[in-house]
């Protein structure tokens, strides 16, 4: 009886404890035709933005859920540089015009600089124009705290078209970031299964992995969505492919593809437009922008995922089509719709008469972790306050994803990217020669008399350690890398007077 009384009191205590919401950098969404949502209070509130975009849109807040800036691209405006960046006052950011992008759906992604809280990278891809991958840099100290673009459209990968599925995910060390892109098969001699992974670290931006894994992709419009803990990702495309992969946040390696549905080589295609996982990661939702539009659910924990395909919703009303799915900070999943004319042609931009239930509201999956119709999908149930949506919702990564505590790559947090020494003149240089498969390591202006050299792979695993006497001021070593796998490596040279760190990449 005493035990029951104790648990009853505990229940009452928990019942009346106020809910404390975790601050999230993804709490404010800006999208569509002047639409916005603020999730900061736990109850979503419709707002207003300055953008007008049928698809690509991004936004980022600070750790107190205050909007910092947002951006979009525009179809048919500005050609290859249609992108715009807006400050928190809904005004064009200083130098925020002419950002690379052509008006698609997942062309931009914002990534924080790992070592400067005021600096952000805005990555962009060329889908129908062969500019590959570029980035611009935003300094939030500029324009009296409203932000300023200080670098614009710096090329990382050129003369190639990309699949419209640019994404980013936080590295397992909780500090760095991965940016993932796919080359387009359009106007190429064959389909491909290629993936490009870039690492954003205190050392800058570097390509780490070029992989060929999974089924061949044959379209330039796709979508990449991460599992809730980011251990898996799914790729979908208009041709009907749904493929699940393992993802290693330490190495950026994509592996173990599971083909749920193959790409269909002939018309009509399933037109899979977007996907999203429930908060547990169990249920995968896929929207189909067909006529009729459809919403499907899959159970990814089942042994045969394809056999769990469940139709959640469809509509035979042809003037609108289903668009993006996005899990919000409240763990509900929101879906956009856009209005088309009677022939199914896209209407962008909307004219002043095109205000309908379907484009003035978002649809909501209220209980995404429930099986089948119990997920409580409510079409057009969130009113946008008089604003309108198209197919796009924010292509925002999970800015609050924690580090993989205790994982191998968690050790990278302890490796300083800058010299840790009182000797400010000491320098470390590394040059990797691909043909000789050798890393040439040289240091100068050293003052210590004993050294220890350590080399780590991207997972934080120590793969080399040696120590000996040193004859200052120089150190040199030719490191044979024939047994090293492709990827990024960290070299730490430490003496009794200084500690120097550098990275090199084997491609």
Order of alpha helices (4+ residues) and beta strands (2+ residues): alpha-beta-beta-beta-beta-beta-beta-beta-beta-beta-alpha-beta-beta-beta-beta-beta-beta-beta-beta-beta-beta-beta-beta-beta-beta-beta-beta-beta-beta-beta-beta-beta-beta-beta-beta
